[in-house]
């Protein structure tokens, strides 16, 4: 999955599951909520490890519309 698609799905998951950036940061092993905000604004690319964790989070929380 491309980073743009990961960003799109994480934004949807945030709204549908009422989770915040800190939850995503904790799940992905990122430093803080601000790091997630920067990522969601496409300011930098995820490492392979964090990308795998993001895909796990998406698979755990994604609800087909």
KOLGUMAR-657842 format. One record per atom (N, C-alpha, C, O): residue number from 1; residue in three letters; atom name; x, z, y. Coordinates in Angstrom, 1 decimal. Layout:
% KOLGUMAR-657842
+-----+------+------+--------+--------+--------+
| pos | code | site |      X |      Z |      Y |
+-----+------+------+--------+--------+--------+
| NUM |  Ala |   CA |      X |      Z |      Y |
...
+-----+------+------+--------+--------+--------+
***
This chain:
% KOLGUMAR-657842
+-----+------+------+--------+--------+--------+
| pos | code | site |      X |      Z |      Y |
+-----+------+------+--------+--------+--------+
|   1 |  Unk |    N |    0.8 |    0.0 |   -1.2 |
|   1 |  Unk |   CA |    0.0 |    0.0 |    0.0 |
|   1 |  Unk |    C |    0.9 |    0.0 |    1.2 |
|   1 |  Unk |    O |    1.9 |    0.7 |    1.3 |
|   2 |  Unk |    N |    0.6 |   -0.8 |    2.2 |
|   2 |  Unk |   CA |    1.3 |   -0.9 |    3.4 |
|   2 |  Unk |    C |    1.1 |    0.3 |    4.3 |
|   2 |  Unk |    O |    0.1 |    1.0 |    4.2 |
|   3 |  Unk |    N |    2.1 |    0.6 |    5.2 |
|   3 |  Unk |   CA |    2.0 |    1.8 |    6.0 |
|   3 |  Unk |    C |    0.7 |    1.7 |    6.9 |
|   3 |  Unk |    O |    0.1 |    2.7 |    7.2 |
|   4 |  Unk |    N |    0.4 |    0.5 |    7.4 |
|   4 |  Unk |   CA |   -0.8 |    0.4 |    8.3 |
|   4 |  Unk |    C |   -2.1 |    0.8 |    7.6 |
|   4 |  Unk |    O |   -3.0 |    1.4 |    8.1 |
|   5 |  Unk |    N |   -2.2 |    0.4 |    6.3 |
|   5 |  Unk |   CA |   -3.3 |    0.8 |    5.5 |
|   5 |  Unk |    C |   -3.3 |    2.3 |    5.2 |
|   5 |  Unk |    O |   -4.4 |    2.9 |    5.2 |
|   6 |  Unk |    N |   -2.2 |    2.9 |    5.0 |
|   6 |  Unk |   CA |   -2.1 |    4.4 |    4.8 |
|   6 |  Unk |    C |   -2.6 |    5.1 |    6.0 |
|   6 |  Unk |    O |   -3.3 |    6.0 |    6.0 |
|   7 |  Unk |    N |   -2.1 |    4.6 |    7.2 |
|   7 |  Unk |   CA |   -2.5 |    5.2 |    8.5 |
|   7 |  Unk |    C |   -4.0 |    5.1 |    8.6 |
|   7 |  Unk |    O |   -4.7 |    6.1 |    9.0 |
|   8 |  Unk |    N |   -4.6 |    4.0 |    8.4 |
|   8 |  Unk |   CA |   -6.0 |    3.7 |    8.5 |
|   8 |  Unk |    C |   -6.8 |    4.7 |    7.6 |
|   8 |  Unk |    O |   -7.8 |    5.3 |    8.1 |
|   9 |  Unk |    N |   -6.4 |    4.8 |    6.4 |
|   9 |  Unk |   CA |   -7.1 |    5.7 |    5.4 |
|   9 |  Unk |    C |   -7.0 |    7.1 |    5.8 |
|   9 |  Unk |    O |   -7.9 |    7.9 |    5.6 |
|  10 |  Unk |    N |   -5.8 |    7.5 |    6.2 |
|  10 |  Unk |   CA |   -5.6 |    8.9 |    6.6 |
|  10 |  Unk |    C |   -6.5 |    9.3 |    7.8 |
|  10 |  Unk |    O |   -7.0 |   10.4 |    7.8 |
|  11 |  Unk |    N |   -6.6 |    8.4 |    8.7 |
|  11 |  Unk |   CA |   -7.5 |    8.7 |    9.9 |
|  11 |  Unk |    C |   -8.9 |    8.8 |    9.4 |
|  11 |  Unk |    O |   -9.6 |    9.7 |    9.9 |
|  12 |  Unk |    N |   -9.4 |    8.0 |    8.5 |
|  12 |  Unk |   CA |  -10.7 |    8.1 |    8.0 |
|  12 |  Unk |    C |  -10.9 |    9.4 |    7.2 |
|  12 |  Unk |    O |  -11.9 |   10.1 |    7.4 |
|  13 |  Unk |    N |   -9.9 |    9.8 |    6.4 |
|  13 |  Unk |   CA |  -10.0 |   11.0 |    5.6 |
|  13 |  Unk |    C |  -10.0 |   12.2 |    6.5 |
|  13 |  Unk |    O |  -10.8 |   13.2 |    6.2 |
|  14 |  Unk |    N |   -9.3 |   12.2 |    7.6 |
|  14 |  Unk |   CA |   -9.3 |   13.3 |    8.6 |
|  14 |  Unk |    C |  -10.7 |   13.6 |    9.1 |
|  14 |  Unk |    O |  -11.2 |   14.7 |    9.1 |
|  15 |  Unk |    N |  -11.4 |   12.5 |    9.4 |
|  15 |  Unk |   CA |  -12.8 |   12.6 |    9.9 |
|  15 |  Unk |    C |  -13.8 |   13.1 |    8.8 |
|  15 |  Unk |    O |  -14.5 |   14.0 |    9.0 |
|  16 |  Unk |    N |  -13.7 |   12.4 |    7.7 |
|  16 |  Unk |   CA |  -14.7 |   12.6 |    6.7 |
|  16 |  Unk |    C |  -14.5 |   14.0 |    6.0 |
|  16 |  Unk |    O |  -15.5 |   14.6 |    5.6 |
|  17 |  Unk |    N |  -13.3 |   14.5 |    5.9 |
|  17 |  Unk |   CA |  -13.1 |   15.7 |    5.2 |
|  17 |  Unk |    C |  -12.8 |   16.9 |    6.1 |
|  17 |  Unk |    O |  -12.4 |   18.0 |    5.7 |
|  18 |  Unk |    N |  -12.9 |   16.6 |    7.4 |
|  18 |  Unk |   CA |  -12.6 |   17.6 |    8.5 |
|  18 |  Unk |    C |  -11.3 |   18.3 |    8.3 |
|  18 |  Unk |    O |  -11.3 |   19.6 |    8.2 |
|  19 |  Unk |    N |  -10.2 |   17.6 |    8.1 |
|  19 |  Unk |   CA |   -8.9 |   18.2 |    8.0 |
|  19 |  Unk |    C |   -8.1 |   17.8 |    9.3 |
|  19 |  Unk |    O |   -8.4 |   16.9 |   10.0 |
|  20 |  Unk |    N |   -7.1 |   18.6 |    9.5 |
|  20 |  Unk |   CA |   -6.3 |   18.4 |   10.7 |
|  20 |  Unk |    C |   -4.9 |   17.9 |   10.4 |
|  20 |  Unk |    O |   -4.5 |   17.8 |    9.2 |
|  21 |  Unk |    N |   -4.2 |   17.6 |   11.4 |
|  21 |  Unk |   CA |   -2.8 |   17.1 |   11.2 |
|  21 |  Unk |    C |   -1.9 |   18.1 |   10.5 |
|  21 |  Unk |    O |   -1.0 |   17.7 |    9.7 |
|  22 |  Unk |    N |   -2.1 |   19.4 |   10.7 |
|  22 |  Unk |   CA |   -1.3 |   20.4 |   10.0 |
|  22 |  Unk |    C |   -1.5 |   20.3 |    8.5 |
|  22 |  Unk |    O |   -0.5 |   20.5 |    7.8 |
|  23 |  Unk |    N |   -2.7 |   20.1 |    8.1 |
|  23 |  Unk |   CA |   -3.0 |   20.0 |    6.7 |
|  23 |  Unk |    C |   -2.2 |   18.8 |    6.1 |
|  23 |  Unk |    O |   -1.6 |   19.0 |    5.0 |
|  24 |  Unk |    N |   -2.3 |   17.7 |    6.8 |
|  24 |  Unk |   CA |   -1.5 |   16.5 |    6.3 |
|  24 |  Unk |    C |    0.0 |   16.8 |    6.3 |
|  24 |  Unk |    O |    0.7 |   16.4 |    5.4 |
|  25 |  Unk |    N |    0.5 |   17.4 |    7.3 |
|  25 |  Unk |   CA |    1.9 |   17.8 |    7.4 |
|  25 |  Unk |    C |    2.3 |   18.6 |    6.3 |
|  25 |  Unk |    O |    3.4 |   18.4 |    5.7 |
|  26 |  Unk |    N |    1.5 |   19.7 |    6.0 |
|  26 |  Unk |   CA |    1.9 |   20.5 |    4.9 |
|  26 |  Unk |    C |    1.9 |   19.8 |    3.5 |
|  26 |  Unk |    O |    2.8 |   20.0 |    2.7 |
|  27 |  Unk |    N |    0.9 |   18.9 |    3.3 |
|  27 |  Unk |   CA |    0.8 |   18.1 |    2.1 |
|  27 |  Unk |    C |    1.9 |   17.2 |    1.9 |
|  27 |  Unk |    O |    2.5 |   17.0 |    0.8 |
|  28 |  Unk |    N |    2.3 |   16.5 |    3.0 |
|  28 |  Unk |   CA |    3.4 |   15.5 |    3.0 |
|  28 |  Unk |    C |    4.8 |   16.1 |    3.1 |
|  28 |  Unk |    O |    5.8 |   15.4 |    2.8 |
|  29 |  Unk |    N |    4.9 |   17.4 |    3.4 |
|  29 |  Unk |   CA |    6.2 |   18.0 |    3.6 |
|  29 |  Unk |    C |    6.8 |   17.6 |    5.0 |
|  29 |  Unk |    O |    8.0 |   17.6 |    5.1 |
|  30 |  Unk |    N |    6.0 |   17.4 |    6.0 |
|  30 |  Unk |   CA |    6.5 |   17.0 |    7.3 |
|  30 |  Unk |    C |    6.7 |   18.3 |    8.1 |
|  30 |  Unk |    O |    6.2 |   19.4 |    7.7 |
|  31 |  Unk |    N |    7.4 |   18.2 |    9.2 |
|  31 |  Unk |   CA |    7.8 |   19.4 |    9.9 |
|  31 |  Unk |    C |    6.6 |   20.1 |   10.6 |
|  31 |  Unk |    O |    6.5 |   21.3 |   10.5 |
|  32 |  Unk |    N |    5.7 |   19.3 |   11.2 |
|  32 |  Unk |   CA |    4.6 |   19.9 |   11.9 |
|  32 |  Unk |    C |    3.5 |   18.9 |   12.2 |
|  32 |  Unk |    O |    3.6 |   17.7 |   11.8 |
|  33 |  Unk |    N |    2.4 |   19.4 |   12.8 |
|  33 |  Unk |   CA |    1.3 |   18.5 |   13.1 |
|  33 |  Unk |    C |    1.6 |   17.4 |   14.0 |
|  33 |  Unk |    O |    1.1 |   16.3 |   14.0 |
|  34 |  Unk |    N |    2.6 |   17.6 |   14.9 |
|  34 |  Unk |   CA |    3.0 |   16.6 |   15.9 |
|  34 |  Unk |    C |    3.6 |   15.4 |   15.2 |
|  34 |  Unk |    O |    3.5 |   14.3 |   15.6 |
|  35 |  Unk |    N |    4.4 |   15.7 |   14.1 |
|  35 |  Unk |   CA |    5.0 |   14.7 |   13.3 |
|  35 |  Unk |    C |    4.0 |   13.7 |   12.7 |
|  35 |  Unk |    O |    4.1 |   12.5 |   12.7 |
|  36 |  Unk |    N |    2.9 |   14.3 |   12.3 |
|  36 |  Unk |   CA |    1.8 |   13.5 |   11.7 |
|  36 |  Unk |    C |    1.1 |   12.7 |   12.8 |
|  36 |  Unk |    O |    0.8 |   11.5 |   12.6 |
|  37 |  Unk |    N |    0.9 |   13.3 |   14.0 |
|  37 |  Unk |   CA |    0.3 |   12.6 |   15.1 |
|  37 |  Unk |    C |    1.2 |   11.4 |   15.4 |
|  37 |  Unk |    O |    0.7 |   10.3 |   15.7 |
|  38 |  Unk |    N |    2.5 |   11.6 |   15.5 |
|  38 |  Unk |   CA |    3.4 |   10.4 |   15.8 |
|  38 |  Unk |    C |    3.3 |    9.4 |   14.7 |
|  38 |  Unk |    O |    3.3 |    8.2 |   15.0 |
|  39 |  Unk |    N |    3.2 |    9.8 |   13.5 |
|  39 |  Unk |   CA |    3.1 |    8.8 |   12.4 |
|  39 |  Unk |    C |    1.8 |    8.0 |   12.5 |
|  39 |  Unk |    O |    1.8 |    6.8 |   12.3 |
|  40 |  Unk |    N |    0.7 |    8.8 |   12.7 |
|  40 |  Unk |   CA |   -0.6 |    8.1 |   12.8 |
|  40 |  Unk |    C |   -0.7 |    7.1 |   14.0 |
|  40 |  Unk |    O |   -1.6 |    6.3 |   14.0 |
|  41 |  Unk |    N |    0.2 |    7.3 |   15.0 |
|  41 |  Unk |   CA |    0.2 |    6.3 |   16.1 |
|  41 |  Unk |    C |    1.3 |    5.3 |   15.8 |
|  41 |  Unk |    O |    1.7 |    4.5 |   16.7 |
|  42 |  Unk |    N |    1.8 |    5.2 |   14.6 |
|  42 |  Unk |   CA |    2.7 |    4.2 |   14.1 |
|  42 |  Unk |    C |    4.1 |    4.3 |   14.9 |
|  42 |  Unk |    O |    4.7 |    3.2 |   15.1 |
|  43 |  Unk |    N |    4.5 |    5.5 |   15.2 |
|  43 |  Unk |   CA |    5.8 |    5.7 |   15.9 |
|  43 |  Unk |    C |    7.0 |    5.6 |   15.0 |
|  43 |  Unk |    O |    8.1 |    5.4 |   15.4 |
|  44 |  Unk |    N |    6.7 |    5.9 |   13.7 |
|  44 |  Unk |   CA |    7.9 |    5.7 |   12.7 |
|  44 |  Unk |    C |    7.3 |    5.5 |   11.3 |
|  44 |  Unk |    O |    6.1 |    5.7 |   11.1 |
|  45 |  Unk |    N |    8.2 |    5.1 |   10.4 |
|  45 |  Unk |   CA |    7.8 |    4.8 |    9.1 |
|  45 |  Unk |    C |    8.1 |    6.0 |    8.2 |
|  45 |  Unk |    O |    9.0 |    6.8 |    8.4 |
|  46 |  Unk |    N |    7.2 |    6.2 |    7.1 |
|  46 |  Unk |   CA |    7.4 |    7.2 |    6.2 |
|  46 |  Unk |    C |    8.5 |    6.9 |    5.2 |
|  46 |  Unk |    O |    8.8 |    5.8 |    4.9 |
|  47 |  Unk |    N |    9.2 |    8.0 |    4.8 |
|  47 |  Unk |   CA |   10.2 |    7.8 |    3.7 |
|  47 |  Unk |    C |    9.4 |    7.5 |    2.4 |
|  47 |  Unk |    O |    8.2 |    7.7 |    2.4 |
|  48 |  Unk |    N |   10.1 |    7.0 |    1.4 |
|  48 |  Unk |   CA |    9.4 |    6.7 |    0.1 |
|  48 |  Unk |    C |    8.8 |    8.0 |   -0.5 |
|  48 |  Unk |    O |    7.7 |    7.9 |   -1.0 |
|  49 |  Unk |    N |    9.5 |    9.1 |   -0.4 |
|  49 |  Unk |   CA |    8.9 |   10.4 |   -0.9 |
|  49 |  Unk |    C |    7.6 |   10.8 |   -0.2 |
|  49 |  Unk |    O |    6.6 |   11.1 |   -0.8 |
|  50 |  Unk |    N |    7.6 |   10.7 |    1.1 |
|  50 |  Unk |   CA |    6.4 |   11.0 |    1.9 |
|  50 |  Unk |    C |    5.3 |   10.0 |    1.7 |
|  50 |  Unk |    O |    4.1 |   10.3 |    1.7 |
|  51 |  Unk |    N |    5.7 |    8.7 |    1.5 |
|  51 |  Unk |   CA |    4.7 |    7.7 |    1.2 |
|  51 |  Unk |    C |    4.0 |    8.0 |   -0.1 |
|  51 |  Unk |    O |    2.8 |    7.8 |   -0.2 |
|  52 |  Unk |    N |    4.8 |    8.4 |   -1.1 |
|  52 |  Unk |   CA |    4.2 |    8.7 |   -2.4 |
|  52 |  Unk |    C |    3.2 |    9.9 |   -2.2 |
|  52 |  Unk |    O |    2.1 |    9.9 |   -2.8 |
|  53 |  Unk |    N |    3.6 |   10.9 |   -1.5 |
|  53 |  Unk |   CA |    2.7 |   12.1 |   -1.2 |
|  53 |  Unk |    C |    1.4 |   11.6 |   -0.5 |
|  53 |  Unk |    O |    0.3 |   12.1 |   -0.8 |
|  54 |  Unk |    N |    1.6 |   10.7 |    0.5 |
|  54 |  Unk |   CA |    0.4 |   10.2 |    1.3 |
|  54 |  Unk |    C |   -0.5 |    9.5 |    0.3 |
|  54 |  Unk |    O |   -1.7 |    9.7 |    0.4 |
|  55 |  Unk |    N |    0.0 |    8.7 |   -0.6 |
|  55 |  Unk |   CA |   -0.8 |    8.0 |   -1.5 |
|  55 |  Unk |    C |   -1.5 |    9.0 |   -2.5 |
|  55 |  Unk |    O |   -2.7 |    8.7 |   -2.8 |
|  56 |  Unk |    N |   -0.9 |   10.1 |   -2.8 |
|  56 |  Unk |   CA |   -1.5 |   11.1 |   -3.7 |
|  56 |  Unk |    C |   -2.7 |   11.7 |   -2.9 |
|  56 |  Unk |    O |   -3.8 |   11.9 |   -3.4 |
|  57 |  Unk |    N |   -2.4 |   12.1 |   -1.6 |
|  57 |  Unk |   CA |   -3.5 |   12.7 |   -0.8 |
|  57 |  Unk |    C |   -4.7 |   11.7 |   -0.7 |
|  57 |  Unk |    O |   -5.8 |   12.2 |   -0.8 |
|  58 |  Unk |    N |   -4.4 |   10.5 |   -0.4 |
|  58 |  Unk |   CA |   -5.5 |    9.5 |   -0.3 |
|  58 |  Unk |    C |   -6.2 |    9.4 |   -1.6 |
|  58 |  Unk |    O |   -7.5 |    9.4 |   -1.6 |
|  59 |  Unk |    N |   -5.6 |    9.4 |   -2.7 |
|  59 |  Unk |   CA |   -6.3 |    9.3 |   -4.0 |
|  59 |  Unk |    C |   -7.1 |   10.5 |   -4.3 |
|  59 |  Unk |    O |   -8.2 |   10.4 |   -4.9 |
|  60 |  Unk |    N |   -6.6 |   11.7 |   -3.8 |
|  60 |  Unk |   CA |   -7.4 |   12.9 |   -4.0 |
|  60 |  Unk |    C |   -8.6 |   13.0 |   -3.2 |
|  60 |  Unk |    O |   -9.6 |   13.6 |   -3.6 |
|  61 |  Unk |    N |   -8.5 |   12.5 |   -1.9 |
|  61 |  Unk |   CA |   -9.6 |   12.7 |   -0.9 |
|  61 |  Unk |    C |  -10.4 |   11.5 |   -0.6 |
|  61 |  Unk |    O |  -11.4 |   11.6 |    0.2 |
|  62 |  Unk |    N |  -10.0 |   10.3 |   -1.0 |
|  62 |  Unk |   CA |  -10.7 |    9.1 |   -0.6 |
|  62 |  Unk |    C |  -12.0 |    9.0 |   -1.2 |
|  62 |  Unk |    O |  -12.2 |    9.2 |   -2.4 |
|  63 |  Unk |    N |  -13.0 |    8.7 |   -0.3 |
|  63 |  Unk |   CA |  -14.4 |    8.5 |   -0.7 |
|  63 |  Unk |    C |  -14.8 |    7.1 |   -0.4 |
|  63 |  Unk |    O |  -14.7 |    6.7 |    0.8 |
|  64 |  Unk |    N |  -15.1 |    6.3 |   -1.3 |
|  64 |  Unk |   CA |  -15.5 |    4.9 |   -1.0 |
|  64 |  Unk |    C |  -16.7 |    4.8 |   -0.2 |
|  64 |  Unk |    O |  -17.7 |    5.5 |   -0.4 |
|  65 |  Unk |    N |  -16.6 |    4.1 |    0.9 |
|  65 |  Unk |   CA |  -17.8 |    4.0 |    1.9 |
|  65 |  Unk |    C |  -18.9 |    3.2 |    1.3 |
|  65 |  Unk |    O |  -20.0 |    3.1 |    1.9 |
+-----+------+------+--------+--------+--------+
***
